[in-house]
Amino acid sequence: MPSPLLISLVSYLVAVNQASLIGRCDLAKVLHQEDLNGFEGYSLTDWLCLAFVESDFNITKVNENTDGSFDYGIFQINSHYWCNDYQSHTENNCQVDCQELLSPNLLAIINCAKKIVSGAGGMKNCLDLVTWLHSAVGMEAIKQHKHGCHETLSP
């Protein structure tokens, strides 16, 4: 009979294996190609910080909220307002299936994020992110997110 420690270790390895992480420079390149640098006044660094704070660069992250809604993907887009998860009430303002926000090509989540920041409040809707961005820790982390990615941003 397998020990509880072995079962826990196997479960952990399966969970880690299922996470789809994207490197920050790879993400920077995709965001740059999709014209997010300067979109609605937000820099590439702002977008990278959003992805880091919300999902730690995990494309397939799904988080259940206390109100029964779910947050999806690298930017943790909420199902109550922005996508249809077929599980909870939704306004589906992005007109997208929430599962599409977990796609490795990132186009669905980028298009939805553009819609979100184009609305009233923009990225300021993420109060935890705004607080973090203005903290000393956040400012130092911001510098680190693009550091060393310049060669990947060339056309």
Secondary structure in CASP SS format (residue, H / E / C, confidence):
PFRMAT SS
TARGET T0000
AUTHOR 0000-0000-0000
METHOD secondary structure of the structure
MODEL  1
M C 1.00
P C 1.00
S C 1.00
P H 1.00
L H 1.00
L H 1.00
I H 1.00
S H 1.00
L H 1.00
V H 1.00
S H 1.00
Y H 1.00
L H 1.00
V H 1.00
A H 1.00
V H 1.00
N H 1.00
Q H 1.00
A C 1.00
S C 1.00
L E 1.00
I C 1.00
G C 1.00
R H 1.00
C H 1.00
D H 1.00
L H 1.00
A H 1.00
K H 1.00
V H 1.00
L H 1.00
H H 1.00
Q H 1.00
E C 1.00
D C 1.00
L C 1.00
N C 1.00
G C 1.00
F E 1.00
E C 1.00
G C 1.00
Y E 1.00
S C 1.00
L H 1.00
T H 1.00
D H 1.00
W H 1.00
L H 1.00
C H 1.00
L H 1.00
A H 1.00
F H 1.00
V H 1.00
E H 1.00
S H 1.00
D C 1.00
F C 1.00
N E 1.00
I C 1.00
T C 1.00
K C 1.00
V E 1.00
N E 1.00
E E 1.00
N C 1.00
T C 1.00
D C 1.00
G C 1.00
S C 1.00
F E 1.00
D E 1.00
Y E 1.00
G C 1.00
I C 1.00
F C 1.00
Q C 1.00
I E 1.00
N E 1.00
S C 1.00
H C 1.00
Y C 1.00
W C 1.00
C C 1.00
N E 1.00
D C 1.00
Y C 1.00
Q C 1.00
S C 1.00
H C 1.00
T C 1.00
E C 1.00
N C 1.00
N C 1.00
C C 1.00
Q C 1.00
V C 1.00
D E 1.00
C H 1.00
Q H 1.00
E H 1.00
L H 1.00
L H 1.00
S C 1.00
P C 1.00
N C 1.00
L C 1.00
L H 1.00
A H 1.00
I H 1.00
I H 1.00
N H 1.00
C H 1.00
A H 1.00
K H 1.00
K H 1.00
I H 1.00
V H 1.00
S H 1.00
G C 1.00
A C 1.00
G C 1.00
G H 1.00
M H 1.00
K H 1.00
N H 1.00
C C 1.00
L H 1.00
D H 1.00
L H 1.00
V H 1.00
T H 1.00
W H 1.00
L H 1.00
H C 1.00
S C 1.00
A H 1.00
V H 1.00
G H 1.00
M H 1.00
E H 1.00
A H 1.00
I H 1.00
K H 1.00
Q H 1.00
H H 1.00
K H 1.00
H C 1.00
G C 1.00
C C 1.00
H H 1.00
E H 1.00
T H 1.00
L H 1.00
S C 1.00
P C 1.00
END
